[in-house]
């Protein structure tokens, strides 16, 4: 009886799920495992006096847990998942609120909560739920013919940005702002409103730099270094760019790269440069192609959907995924100022992998072939 029920549930899941997107995410997860083994073995064994497989073992456990989360979320009935959006957003927002109070500081930034068994970065969990909560506001029936929905979603964004700037975390702030703009644009907002919100953000950021230069002066320093490398410390960016150049098309070979040994946190913030150095630009282009194919597949499904909530949600989540990917690549190639942005699915870190799994699970759930039958 139970076996038959399980078989029915699995057959129904397998028939409804978009297999191309699913395999795309799974490939990215396993590529992350492979590159984690390559990029962290010498770091653990030679610099930290731990076993060579210390970081890889942790990454493997994070990956297994993240895959379970992704499959669970994708297997929920979509109507049930919609009901969980606001509670899950509030829980993750509460965790972000706790960071300034009980968070731990690492290298001058207080972004993490120590839960004894796991150190988490709440913003990684909050990002996909923020997009869904914003779409929830934008698609409420009582706000259908009013502009107040854009103001409310902006206030939601502003509350998160304030907490992020306090940490400080400018990279995630820019990512959320870009994803929010893409989401409200798809929802039909006037460009005048977007420009107004953008000007407000610039004024707010300028005020912080003027009144609190000791806390937020690093933003100016990074911008100055970006435009004129001779006036600041651009060691990490220059090393990453050199590594990409040295890798060429075919790479130096697995384990032969030196970036992971010379730049701190290379296995998180500079993983695409590590990959390019050891496996060549061909491997990097392949990874970018997988991300772009997933995005193309999602948008193709969006066009076919009639449900406004699912359509805007998928566009917002896709923009979040692609913006983060290209911010990471832009920093690694010195096209953008240093932000400390991870590469979804591939960078080392439990919070990053869990956030990627939540994002992937929601996308898989909302792109089910028979999505509309649950409403």
C-alpha positions as a printed Julia matrix, in Angstrom:
375×3 Matrix{Float64}:
  0.0    0.0     0.0
  2.68   2.48    1.09
  4.94   1.34   -1.73
  2.18   1.9    -4.27
  1.44   5.34   -2.82
  5.13   6.27   -3.0
  5.37   5.03   -6.58
  2.28   7.07   -7.5
  3.68  10.2    -5.85
  7.06   9.75   -7.51
  5.55   9.06  -10.94
  3.35  12.14  -10.58
  6.37  14.25   -9.5
  8.55  12.96  -12.32
  5.83  13.54  -14.92
  5.18  17.13  -13.81
  8.69  18.4   -13.09
 10.68  20.2   -15.79
 13.51  17.73  -16.22
 15.78  20.07  -18.19
 15.82  22.66  -15.39
 16.15  19.91  -12.78
 19.19  18.36  -14.46
 20.68  21.82  -14.94
 20.56  22.46  -11.19
 21.86  18.99  -10.34
 24.8   19.42  -12.72
 25.68  22.75  -11.05
 25.55  21.14   -7.6
 27.88  18.33   -8.66
 30.23  20.7   -10.46
 30.41  22.62   -7.19
 31.42  19.41   -5.41
 34.11  18.67   -7.98
 35.58  22.16   -7.94
 35.4   22.26   -4.14
 37.62  19.18   -4.02
 40.06  20.85   -6.38
 40.13  24.26   -4.7
 40.14  23.39   -0.98
 42.39  20.33   -0.59
 45.68  22.22   -0.4
 44.08  24.97    1.7
 43.01  22.46    4.35
 46.12  20.31    4.29
 48.94  22.81    3.95
 47.67  26.06    5.47
 45.19  25.0     8.16
 46.76  21.68    9.27
 43.53  19.78    8.71
 42.88  16.67    6.65
 42.98  17.25    2.9
 39.29  16.39    2.63
 38.09  18.61    5.53
 36.4   21.29    3.38
 35.34  18.83    0.72
 33.6   16.64    3.32
 31.73  19.66    4.69
 30.8   20.75    1.17
 29.56  17.23    0.43
 27.31  17.29    3.52
 26.04  20.77    2.62
 25.33  19.58   -0.94
 23.42  16.48    0.16
 21.32  18.53    2.6
 20.73  21.22   -0.05
 19.62  18.65   -2.63
 17.13  17.22   -0.12
 15.77  20.73    0.53
 15.51  21.41   -3.21
 13.59  18.18   -3.87
 11.28  18.73   -0.87
 10.35  22.26   -1.91
  9.85  21.22   -5.53
  7.59  18.34   -4.44
  5.17  20.52   -2.43
  1.82  21.32   -3.94
  2.18  24.84   -5.3
 -0.93  26.07   -3.5
  0.6   24.91   -0.2
  3.95  26.51   -1.03
  2.21  29.83   -1.69
  0.76  29.73    1.83
  4.25  29.27    3.28
  5.74  32.33    1.59
  4.92  34.95    4.23
  5.74  32.75    7.3
  9.09  31.71    5.77
  9.86  35.3     4.81
  9.12  36.49    8.37
 11.32  33.76    9.88
 14.26  34.59    7.62
 13.73  38.33    8.17
 13.76  37.74   11.94
 17.08  35.91   11.59
 18.45  38.92    9.71
 17.2   41.19   12.49
 19.14  39.1    15.03
 22.47  39.59   13.22
 23.25  43.05   14.7
 22.32  41.73   18.17
 23.89  38.27   18.45
 25.71  37.92   15.14
 29.4   37.07   14.93
 31.93  39.34   13.26
 34.33  37.97   10.66
 36.94  40.24    9.04
 35.15  43.42   10.07
 31.67  42.39    8.91
 28.87  41.05   11.1
 26.8   38.91    8.73
 26.53  35.49   10.36
 24.61  33.76   13.13
 26.32  30.96   15.01
 23.82  28.16   15.69
 26.52  25.91   17.2
 25.96  23.12   14.67
 25.87  25.56   11.74
 26.96  29.1    10.95
 24.39  30.71    8.67
 24.2   33.95    6.74
 20.48  34.89    6.98
 20.43  37.04    3.84
 21.18  33.95    1.72
 17.96  32.36    2.99
 15.97  35.6     2.8
 16.65  36.53   -0.85
 14.24  34.14   -2.62
 11.51  34.71   -0.02
 11.93  38.49   -0.41
 11.23  38.17   -4.13
  8.13  36.05   -3.46
  6.89  38.37   -0.7
  7.31  41.35   -3.03
  5.34  39.56   -5.77
  2.67  38.72   -3.21
  2.24  42.45   -2.54
  2.36  43.34   -6.25
 -0.37  40.83   -7.15
 -2.81  41.43   -4.27
 -6.28  41.97   -5.67
 -7.03  45.01   -3.47
 -3.94  46.81   -4.85
 -4.71  45.89   -8.46
 -5.54  49.4    -9.7
 -3.35  51.42   -7.32
  0.3   52.44   -7.27
  0.65  51.89   -3.52
  1.73  48.29   -4.12
  5.03  49.54   -5.55
  5.59  51.77   -2.53
  4.88  48.9    -0.13
  7.27  46.57   -1.93
  9.89  49.35   -1.94
  9.49  49.78    1.83
 10.0   46.03    2.21
 13.19  46.33    0.18
 14.35  49.39    2.15
 13.95  47.6     5.5
 16.25  44.8     4.31
 18.77  47.19    2.73
 19.08  49.12    6.0
 19.94  45.92    7.84
 22.44  44.91    5.14
 24.2   48.27    5.1
 24.56  48.01    8.88
 26.47  44.73    8.55
 27.91  46.1     6.12
 27.11  44.12    2.93
 26.93  46.35   -0.12
 27.12  43.44   -2.59
 23.92  41.77   -1.41
 22.23  45.19   -1.24
 23.01  45.86   -4.92
 21.86  42.34   -5.83
 18.5   42.77   -4.07
 17.94  46.22   -5.56
 18.66  44.94   -9.08
 16.38  41.92   -8.61
 13.61  44.09   -7.14
 13.81  46.52  -10.07
 13.53  43.6   -12.52
 10.55  42.22  -10.58
  8.55  45.46  -10.41
  9.4   46.18  -14.05
  7.83  42.86  -15.07
  4.87  43.72  -12.83
  4.26  46.82  -14.95
  5.68  49.7   -12.91
  6.32  53.0   -14.66
  9.96  53.86  -15.36
  9.4   57.14  -13.51
  8.8   55.2   -10.29
 11.94  53.11  -10.82
 14.02  56.24  -11.4
 12.51  57.85   -8.31
 13.35  54.85   -6.13
 16.85  54.73   -7.62
 17.44  58.42   -6.82
 16.22  57.83   -3.27
 18.73  55.02   -2.87
 21.58  57.18   -4.22
 20.64  59.98   -1.82
 20.46  57.53    1.07
 23.83  56.01    0.21
 25.38  59.47   -0.21
 24.05  60.5     3.2
 25.62  57.45    4.82
 28.98  58.21    3.22
 28.8   61.85    4.29
 27.62  61.42    7.88
 29.32  58.09    8.71
 32.57  57.97    6.69
 34.35  55.86    9.32
 31.85  53.01    8.87
 31.01  53.25    5.17
 34.13  54.86    3.74
 35.17  51.44    2.42
 32.61  51.91   -0.37
 34.43  55.0    -1.66
 37.78  53.22   -1.28
 36.59  50.29   -3.38
 35.21  52.58   -6.07
 38.45  54.58   -6.19
 40.49  51.37   -6.42
 38.2   50.05   -9.15
 38.57  53.16  -11.34
 42.26  53.7   -10.48
 43.97  50.5    -9.21
 47.15  52.43   -8.36
 45.34  54.32   -5.57
 44.29  51.35   -3.49
 44.69  47.69   -2.62
 43.42  45.63   -5.56
 45.5   42.56   -4.72
 42.61  40.06   -4.84
 41.09  41.38   -8.07
 44.42  41.55   -9.89
 45.36  38.03   -8.74
 42.0   36.68   -9.92
 42.39  38.34  -13.32
 45.96  37.05  -13.63
 44.74  33.54  -12.8
 42.12  33.69  -15.56
 44.77  34.87  -18.04
 47.2   32.12  -17.01
 44.52  29.47  -17.35
 43.98  30.25  -21.01
 41.58  28.01  -22.89
 42.57  24.63  -21.42
 43.82  25.57  -17.94
 46.88  24.69  -15.88
 45.47  21.32  -14.78
 43.56  20.12  -11.73
 45.26  21.24   -8.52
 47.93  23.2   -10.4
 46.46  26.67   -9.85
 48.02  29.09   -7.34
 45.1   31.5    -6.83
 43.5   29.34   -4.14
 46.75  29.48   -2.15
 47.42  33.21   -2.55
 43.96  34.8    -2.13
 41.89  34.36    1.05
 38.4   32.86    0.52
 39.2   32.07   -3.13
 36.97  28.98   -2.88
 33.97  31.23   -2.15
 34.34  34.72   -3.63
 36.72  33.84   -6.5
 35.7   30.31   -7.42
 35.15  31.12  -11.12
 38.73  32.45  -11.34
 40.01  29.26   -9.66
 38.05  27.19  -12.19
 39.35  29.25  -15.13
 42.95  28.94  -13.91
 42.88  25.16  -13.46
 40.38  24.05  -16.11
 40.5   26.91  -18.59
 38.07  29.43  -20.01
 36.23  26.6   -21.77
 35.05  25.27  -18.37
 34.0   28.76  -17.28
 32.04  29.31  -20.51
 30.36  25.92  -20.02
 29.22  26.93  -16.52
 27.91  30.29  -17.76
 26.07  28.46  -20.56
 24.33  26.2   -18.02
 23.12  29.22  -16.04
 21.92  30.97  -19.2
 20.16  27.82  -20.44
 18.31  27.45  -17.13
 17.26  31.11  -17.33
 16.16  30.68  -20.96
 14.12  27.61  -20.06
 12.41  29.39  -17.15
 11.53  32.46  -19.23
 10.19  30.21  -21.99
  7.83  28.6   -19.48
  6.88  32.03  -18.11
  5.61  33.13  -21.52
  3.21  30.18  -21.56
  1.75  30.84  -18.1
 -1.45  32.72  -17.45
 -1.08  33.02  -13.67
  0.33  36.49  -12.93
  1.81  35.52   -9.56
  3.82  32.57  -10.91
  4.96  34.52  -13.99
  6.31  37.51  -12.02
  7.78  35.23   -9.34
  9.72  33.18  -11.87
 11.03  36.31  -13.59
 12.12  37.76  -10.23
 13.81  34.55   -9.11
 15.55  34.18  -12.46
 16.87  37.74  -12.27
 18.16  37.01   -8.76
 20.01  33.92  -10.01
 21.48  35.55  -13.12
 22.39  38.88  -11.47
 24.27  37.09   -8.68
 26.08  34.91  -11.22
 27.24  37.85  -13.31
 28.13  40.03  -10.32
 30.42  37.22   -9.19
 31.92  36.9   -12.68
 32.2   40.69  -13.01
 34.2   40.96   -9.79
 36.49  38.09  -10.81
 37.21  39.71  -14.17
 37.65  43.23  -12.7
 34.58  44.51  -14.54
 32.92  45.36  -11.21
 34.24  46.57   -7.83
 34.93  43.91   -5.19
 31.71  42.83   -3.46
 32.4   39.4    -1.94
 29.61  37.7    -3.89
 29.42  33.9    -4.06
 28.62  31.95   -7.23
 25.3   30.08   -6.78
 25.64  26.28   -6.43
 29.42  26.3    -6.95
 30.96  28.44   -4.18
 31.9   26.79   -0.89
 29.6   27.59    2.04
 26.54  26.09    3.69
 24.42  29.27    3.6
 25.15  29.89   -0.07
 24.28  26.3    -1.01
 21.12  26.3     1.1
 19.99  29.6    -0.42
 20.65  28.2    -3.9
 18.66  25.06   -3.04
 15.67  27.11   -1.84
 15.79  29.19   -5.02
 16.07  26.07   -7.22
 13.28  24.26   -5.35
 10.85  27.16   -5.78
 11.7   27.52   -9.47
 11.19  23.79  -10.04
  7.87  23.95   -8.17
  6.59  26.92  -10.16
  7.67  25.48  -13.51
  5.8   22.21  -13.12
  4.0   21.26  -16.29
  0.72  20.89  -14.41
  1.31  23.87  -12.14
 -2.07  25.42  -12.85
 -4.08  22.39  -11.63
 -3.07  23.15   -8.03
 -4.76  26.56   -8.0
